[in-house]
Amino acid sequence: MNKRNLIIAVREAEYIERLADYIRHSPFGEDWQLTAFTNPAALRHFIRGGYAVDLIAAQPHMLDELGEQTGAIPLVALVGRSGQYPNAAEVLQYQPLPQLLQALSAVHAATGASTSRTEGEESPVVAVYSAAGGIGKTMLALQLARQAGVRGMRVFYLNLEQWNATSLWLGDEGSEDFPQMLYTLQAQPDKSPLRLSELRKRHATLPMDYFAPSGNAEELLSLSADQTALLIRTIACAGQYDLVIIDLDSRLEELHHAVLQAAGHILWLVSGDGGVLRKTQLALRYGEQKWGNDFLNCRRKFKFINARSLNNDPICEEALKLRLAGSLPFMPEWAGGYNVLEDSGSPAYRGAVESLLVRLAILERGGEDAGGNRIAAKG
């Protein structure tokens, strides 16, 4: 995936050195290539040379020197205080670097400028669901994100569980970010793409973007089907992601119905356990009774996955009278709990996840990503 080109133009060479070092070792550097200038004449020469530029962030006097040479390139004024430069978007130059870079990304996203996908072009959406809890939905969702991310795809992980426990691995910094995103969807839906860029977090290890887990379950419970659909559409059509992974809990309510309608693939986890099989049967029956043909249309997208496969035990297919689309190996060492970040190294589990991504035509065989191409490889 091609990096976007960021121009920074400031007088202070020390500032550039510190910023460049931070970008080099941060997730921001995976998406942006930095070119820096302290001399306005050199910057003018660079612009006239026709080099690719996706965003220029410069001190006001540097922007004045450029005049109209920038054409349609998005501009950011690096200011000491707000209100210094009304002719461009303003970002405080001296603030913590993570916030600075997040603000620059937000400005870029708000311009509708070119990204990994064309804005408005919807990214693939994959939902992970099961009628039974504790079967490994979050493990699978996060590992789908990891395997796609390490292949260079831009991934957004959206957790819509009522009890979101991912703070155990992701941390809880920014626990009000998701409620703020929901408020924007309700009050200023036209500002939603900008707020997405401002509020998302970036995980360096997995790697993926996500909202920090909210500490208020009421915010999620109040989310309507229409708002859920708008949230998914905002992320998938932002032009910034190649894949959206949605992690659902075991309920089957209006929120879930909206996700099932929006997703291109629904990975429904089952196992040979009698309780899991019965809950799956009840959930399928309930969905059909409640939503009728809408649910039957969604069911065409269901891909039932044996989450605890032992020697390809056929009991799931026999009991549910359906065909399994794949299986995940049973990991007995996870019986007492697992750490998503540590246990992701299991070769068997990693291989099974990659196979799923290939079958969904998200990864091509051999590990190449198909995210940047509307016609993906068929596995």
C-alpha positions as CSV (number, residue, x, y, z in Angstrom):
1,M,0.0,0.0,0.0
2,N,1.4,3.4,-1.0
3,K,2.1,5.9,1.8
4,R,0.7,9.4,1.7
5,N,3.1,12.3,1.5
6,L,3.2,14.8,4.3
7,I,5.1,18.1,4.0
8,I,6.2,19.8,7.2
9,A,7.6,23.4,6.9
10,V,8.8,25.2,10.0
11,R,11.9,27.3,10.9
12,E,13.1,25.0,13.8
13,A,15.3,22.2,12.6
14,E,15.2,20.6,16.1
15,Y,11.4,20.4,15.9
16,I,11.7,18.6,12.5
17,E,14.3,16.2,13.9
18,R,12.1,15.3,16.9
19,L,9.0,14.9,14.7
20,A,10.8,12.8,12.1
21,D,12.1,10.5,14.8
22,Y,8.7,10.0,16.4
23,I,7.0,9.3,13.0
24,R,9.7,6.8,12.2
25,H,8.9,4.7,15.2
26,S,5.1,5.2,15.4
27,P,2.1,3.7,13.6
28,F,1.7,7.0,11.8
29,G,4.8,6.2,9.9
30,E,3.1,3.1,8.4
31,D,0.8,5.4,6.4
32,W,2.7,8.7,5.9
33,Q,6.1,9.6,4.4
34,L,7.5,12.8,5.8
35,T,9.4,15.5,3.8
36,A,10.5,18.5,5.8
37,F,11.7,22.1,5.0
38,T,13.1,25.0,6.9
39,N,13.6,27.1,3.9
40,P,10.5,28.6,2.0
41,A,12.5,28.8,-1.3
42,A,13.3,25.1,-1.2
43,L,9.7,24.3,-0.5
44,R,8.5,26.4,-3.4
45,H,11.0,24.6,-5.7
46,F,9.7,21.2,-4.4
47,I,6.1,22.1,-5.1
48,R,6.9,23.4,-8.6
49,G,8.7,20.1,-9.3
50,G,5.4,18.3,-9.3
51,Y,6.2,15.8,-6.6
52,A,3.3,14.0,-5.0
53,V,2.0,15.8,-1.9
54,D,-1.1,14.8,0.1
55,L,-0.9,17.4,2.9
56,I,1.2,20.5,3.7
57,A,1.5,21.5,7.3
58,A,3.5,24.8,7.6
59,Q,3.9,27.8,9.8
60,P,1.8,30.8,8.6
61,H,4.8,32.7,7.1
62,M,5.7,29.6,5.0
63,L,2.2,29.3,3.7
64,D,2.2,33.0,2.7
65,E,5.5,32.4,0.8
66,L,3.8,29.6,-1.2
67,G,1.0,31.8,-2.3
68,E,-1.3,29.9,-4.8
69,Q,1.3,27.4,-5.9
70,T,-0.3,24.7,-3.7
71,G,-3.3,24.4,-6.0
72,A,-5.7,21.8,-4.5
73,I,-3.3,20.4,-2.0
74,P,-4.9,20.4,1.6
75,L,-3.1,23.0,3.8
76,V,-2.7,23.1,7.6
77,A,-1.4,26.2,9.4
78,L,0.9,25.2,12.4
79,V,0.1,28.0,14.9
80,G,1.0,28.9,18.4
81,R,-2.7,29.7,19.3
82,S,-6.0,29.4,17.5
83,G,-7.1,32.3,15.3
84,Q,-3.7,33.2,13.9
85,Y,-4.3,32.1,10.3
86,P,-7.9,32.1,9.0
87,N,-7.0,31.1,5.5
88,A,-6.3,27.4,6.3
89,A,-7.2,24.8,8.9
90,E,-5.3,25.5,12.1
91,V,-3.4,22.9,14.2
92,L,-1.4,23.8,17.3
93,Q,2.3,23.2,16.5
94,Y,3.4,22.6,20.1
95,Q,1.3,19.8,21.5
96,P,2.0,16.1,22.3
97,L,3.1,14.5,19.0
98,P,0.4,11.8,19.0
99,Q,-2.3,14.5,19.2
100,L,-0.6,16.6,16.6
101,L,-0.4,13.7,14.1
102,Q,-4.0,12.7,14.8
103,A,-5.1,16.3,14.1
104,L,-3.3,16.3,10.8
105,S,-4.9,13.0,9.8
106,A,-8.3,14.5,10.7
107,V,-7.8,17.5,8.5
108,H,-6.7,15.2,5.6
109,A,-9.7,13.0,6.1
110,A,-12.0,16.0,6.2
111,T,-10.8,17.3,2.8
112,G,-11.9,14.1,1.0
113,A,-8.4,13.8,-0.3
114,S,-7.2,10.6,-1.9
115,T,-6.6,7.6,0.5
116,S,-6.1,3.9,0.2
117,R,-9.7,3.8,-1.1
118,T,-11.8,6.3,-2.9
119,E,-14.0,8.1,-0.4
120,G,-17.5,6.8,-0.8
121,E,-16.2,3.4,-2.0
122,E,-17.3,0.9,0.7
123,S,-14.7,-1.3,2.3
124,P,-15.5,-4.9,3.0
125,V,-17.3,-5.5,6.3
126,V,-16.9,-8.8,8.2
127,A,-19.0,-9.4,11.4
128,V,-18.1,-12.1,13.9
129,Y,-21.1,-13.5,15.8
130,S,-22.2,-16.5,17.9
131,A,-25.3,-17.3,19.8
132,A,-23.1,-18.6,22.6
133,G,-20.7,-16.6,24.8
134,G,-17.1,-17.6,25.6
135,I,-16.6,-19.3,22.3
136,G,-13.8,-17.1,21.0
137,K,-15.5,-14.3,19.0
138,T,-13.2,-11.6,20.1
139,M,-10.1,-13.7,19.6
140,L,-11.2,-14.4,16.0
141,A,-12.1,-10.8,15.3
142,L,-8.8,-9.4,16.6
143,Q,-6.8,-12.1,14.8
144,L,-8.6,-11.3,11.5
145,A,-7.6,-7.7,12.1
146,R,-4.0,-8.7,12.9
147,Q,-3.5,-11.0,9.9
148,A,-5.0,-8.5,7.5
149,G,-3.0,-5.6,9.1
150,V,0.4,-7.4,8.9
151,R,-0.3,-7.8,5.1
152,G,-0.4,-4.0,4.8
153,M,-4.2,-3.6,4.9
154,R,-5.8,-0.7,6.8
155,V,-8.2,-2.3,9.3
156,F,-10.8,-0.9,11.6
157,Y,-11.9,-3.1,14.5
158,L,-15.4,-2.1,15.8
159,N,-16.5,-3.8,19.1
160,L,-20.2,-3.6,19.6
161,E,-20.4,-5.9,22.6
162,Q,-22.5,-4.7,25.5
163,W,-19.7,-5.7,27.9
164,N,-16.6,-4.8,26.0
165,A,-13.7,-6.4,27.8
166,T,-11.0,-5.4,25.3
167,S,-9.6,-2.8,27.7
168,L,-7.7,-5.8,29.1
169,W,-5.5,-5.7,25.9
170,L,-6.1,-2.4,24.3
171,G,-6.3,-0.2,27.4
172,D,-9.1,2.2,28.3
173,E,-7.5,5.6,27.4
174,G,-10.2,7.6,25.6
175,S,-13.2,5.8,27.2
176,E,-15.4,8.7,26.2
177,D,-14.4,8.6,22.5
178,F,-17.1,6.2,21.4
179,P,-20.0,8.1,23.2
180,Q,-18.7,11.3,21.5
181,M,-18.8,9.5,18.1
182,L,-22.4,8.4,18.8
183,Y,-23.3,11.9,19.7
184,T,-21.9,13.2,16.5
185,L,-23.9,10.6,14.5
186,Q,-27.0,11.9,16.2
187,A,-26.5,15.6,16.3
188,Q,-24.1,16.4,13.3
189,P,-24.0,13.3,11.0
190,D,-22.3,15.4,8.3
191,K,-19.3,15.8,10.7
192,S,-19.0,12.1,11.4
193,P,-16.1,11.4,9.0
194,L,-14.0,14.1,10.7
195,R,-14.9,12.9,14.2
196,L,-13.9,9.4,13.2
197,S,-10.4,10.6,12.3
198,E,-10.2,12.6,15.6
199,L,-11.5,9.9,18.0
200,R,-10.1,6.6,16.6
201,K,-7.1,5.0,18.3
202,R,-4.2,3.2,16.6
203,H,-2.9,-0.1,18.0
204,A,0.8,-0.6,17.1
205,T,1.0,-4.4,17.7
206,L,-2.1,-5.8,16.0
207,P,-2.1,-3.3,13.9
208,M,-5.5,-1.7,13.5
209,D,-7.7,1.4,14.3
210,Y,-10.4,1.2,16.9
211,F,-12.5,3.1,19.4
212,A,-11.4,2.9,23.0
213,P,-13.8,0.7,25.0
214,S,-16.6,2.8,26.6
215,G,-17.3,2.6,30.3
216,N,-21.0,3.3,29.8
217,A,-23.0,0.3,28.4
218,E,-26.1,2.6,28.2
219,E,-24.5,4.4,25.2
220,L,-24.4,1.1,23.2
221,L,-27.9,0.0,24.4
222,S,-29.4,3.3,23.1
223,L,-27.9,2.8,19.7
224,S,-30.7,2.4,17.1
225,A,-30.5,0.3,14.0
226,D,-30.3,3.4,11.8
227,Q,-27.5,4.8,13.9
228,T,-25.7,1.5,13.8
229,A,-26.0,1.4,10.0
230,L,-24.7,5.0,9.8
231,L,-21.8,4.3,12.1
232,I,-20.7,1.3,9.9
233,R,-21.2,3.3,6.7
234,T,-19.1,6.2,8.1
235,I,-16.2,3.8,8.8
236,A,-16.5,1.7,5.6
237,C,-17.0,4.7,3.3
238,A,-14.3,7.0,4.8
239,G,-11.8,6.0,2.2
240,Q,-9.3,5.1,4.9
241,Y,-9.8,1.4,5.4
242,D,-9.5,-1.8,3.4
243,L,-11.4,-3.9,5.9
244,V,-13.9,-3.3,8.8
245,I,-14.1,-6.1,11.4
246,I,-17.2,-6.0,13.7
247,D,-17.2,-7.9,17.0
248,L,-20.7,-8.7,18.3
249,D,-21.9,-10.2,21.5
250,S,-24.4,-13.1,21.7
251,R,-27.7,-11.1,21.7
252,L,-29.8,-10.8,18.6
253,E,-31.5,-7.4,18.7
254,E,-32.1,-4.5,16.3
255,L,-28.4,-3.4,16.5
256,H,-27.4,-6.9,15.5
257,H,-29.9,-7.0,12.6
258,A,-28.4,-3.7,11.3
259,V,-24.9,-5.2,11.4
260,L,-26.1,-8.4,9.7
261,Q,-27.6,-6.3,6.9
262,A,-24.5,-4.1,6.5
263,A,-21.9,-6.8,6.6
264,G,-20.7,-8.6,3.5
265,H,-19.8,-11.7,5.5
266,I,-21.0,-12.9,8.9
267,L,-18.7,-15.5,10.6
268,W,-21.0,-17.4,13.0
269,L,-19.1,-19.5,15.5
270,V,-20.4,-22.9,16.6
271,S,-19.0,-26.0,18.2
272,G,-20.0,-29.6,18.9
273,D,-21.1,-28.7,22.5
274,G,-24.7,-29.4,23.0
275,G,-25.5,-26.1,24.6
276,V,-23.8,-24.2,21.8
277,L,-25.8,-26.2,19.2
278,R,-29.1,-25.6,20.9
279,K,-28.5,-21.9,21.3
280,T,-27.6,-21.7,17.6
281,Q,-30.8,-23.4,16.6
282,L,-32.8,-21.1,18.9
283,A,-31.1,-18.0,17.5
284,L,-31.7,-19.0,13.9
285,R,-35.3,-19.7,14.6
286,Y,-35.7,-16.4,16.5
287,G,-34.1,-14.3,13.7
288,E,-36.4,-15.8,11.1
289,Q,-39.5,-15.3,13.2
290,K,-38.6,-11.7,14.1
291,W,-37.3,-10.4,10.7
292,G,-38.7,-12.9,8.2
293,N,-37.3,-12.5,4.7
294,D,-34.8,-9.9,5.8
295,F,-33.1,-12.4,8.1
296,L,-33.3,-15.1,5.4
297,N,-31.5,-12.7,3.0
298,C,-28.8,-12.1,5.7
299,R,-28.5,-15.9,6.2
300,R,-27.1,-16.2,2.7
301,K,-24.1,-14.3,4.1
302,F,-23.6,-16.6,7.1
303,K,-20.5,-18.6,7.2
304,F,-20.6,-21.1,10.1
305,I,-17.2,-21.8,11.6
306,N,-16.4,-24.6,14.0
307,A,-14.6,-22.7,16.7
308,R,-13.3,-25.7,18.5
309,S,-12.5,-28.2,15.9
310,L,-11.2,-31.7,16.9
311,N,-10.3,-33.9,14.0
312,N,-13.0,-32.4,11.8
313,D,-15.8,-33.7,14.0
314,P,-18.9,-33.6,11.8
315,I,-21.4,-33.2,14.7
316,C,-22.0,-29.5,13.9
317,E,-23.1,-30.1,10.4
318,E,-25.3,-33.1,11.4
319,A,-27.0,-31.4,14.3
320,L,-27.6,-28.0,12.6
321,K,-28.2,-29.5,9.1
322,L,-25.9,-26.9,7.6
323,R,-22.5,-26.9,5.9
324,L,-19.5,-25.5,7.7
325,A,-17.4,-22.9,5.9
326,G,-14.3,-23.5,8.0
327,S,-12.9,-24.5,11.3
328,L,-10.5,-23.1,14.0
329,P,-8.3,-25.5,16.0
330,F,-9.2,-26.2,19.6
331,M,-6.5,-24.7,21.8
332,P,-6.6,-26.6,25.2
333,E,-4.2,-24.1,26.7
334,W,-6.8,-21.4,26.4
335,A,-9.3,-23.2,28.7
336,G,-8.2,-21.1,31.7
337,G,-8.3,-17.8,29.8
338,Y,-6.0,-16.3,27.2
339,N,-4.2,-13.1,26.3
340,V,-5.1,-12.1,22.8
341,L,-1.8,-10.4,22.2
342,E,0.4,-13.2,23.5
343,D,-1.6,-16.3,22.2
344,S,-1.9,-15.0,18.7
345,G,1.4,-16.7,17.8
346,S,-0.2,-20.2,17.6
347,P,0.8,-21.3,14.1
348,A,-2.2,-23.5,13.7
349,Y,-4.7,-20.8,14.7
350,R,-2.9,-18.2,12.6
351,G,-3.0,-20.4,9.6
352,A,-6.7,-21.1,10.0
353,V,-7.4,-17.4,10.2
354,E,-5.4,-16.7,7.1
355,S,-7.3,-19.4,5.3
356,L,-10.6,-17.7,6.3
357,L,-9.4,-14.4,4.9
358,V,-8.4,-16.1,1.6
359,R,-11.8,-17.8,1.4
360,L,-13.5,-14.4,1.9
361,A,-11.4,-13.0,-0.9
362,I,-9.8,-10.5,1.4
363,L,-6.3,-11.9,1.2
364,E,-5.0,-13.6,-1.9
365,R,-3.2,-16.9,-1.7
366,G,0.4,-16.4,-0.8
367,G,-0.5,-13.6,1.7
368,E,-0.9,-10.7,-0.7
369,D,-3.8,-8.4,0.2
370,A,-6.7,-7.9,-2.1
371,G,-8.0,-4.9,-0.3
372,G,-7.0,-2.4,-2.8
373,N,-8.7,-4.1,-5.7
374,R,-12.4,-4.4,-6.1
375,I,-11.9,-7.7,-7.9
376,A,-10.3,-9.9,-5.2
377,A,-8.8,-13.3,-5.6
378,K,-11.1,-16.2,-5.2
379,G,-9.9,-19.0,-2.9
